[in-house]
Amino acid sequence: MRTGLDEYLFDIGKNLINNGILSDGVSRPEVSEGGGGFTIDAARYGNLGRFFNHSCVPNMYAQDVLYDHGDRRIPHIMLFAAENIPPLKELTYDYNYSKDQIFNSDGSIKKKDCFCGSVGCTGRMY
């Protein structure tokens, strides 16, 4: 098992998507926890999604999408704009790590500071 490089892990197929409308009137998915699924480990292989940075107030969101099979445990991940993104603006999404739920190999809680610089920054990624 690989340890110490969890920055490239992405859980898939663990959420059920229900379309919802937030207080700003924009329709975005509401996520509820489900079971099953897998974790993508992009430490050695990945795609252009590796170049999108984290933000506590992102301008994109990730959504599980099924289009060539019906297995909800292994969906395709698609990123959608959460707002109109002007040219040359950095593309960001929330990595959705849970605070105090990432552990070092010795079992201690691993912490990583967030430096996204957004107005709503929580100060920690996990």
Disulfide bonds with the S-S distance in Angstrom:
none
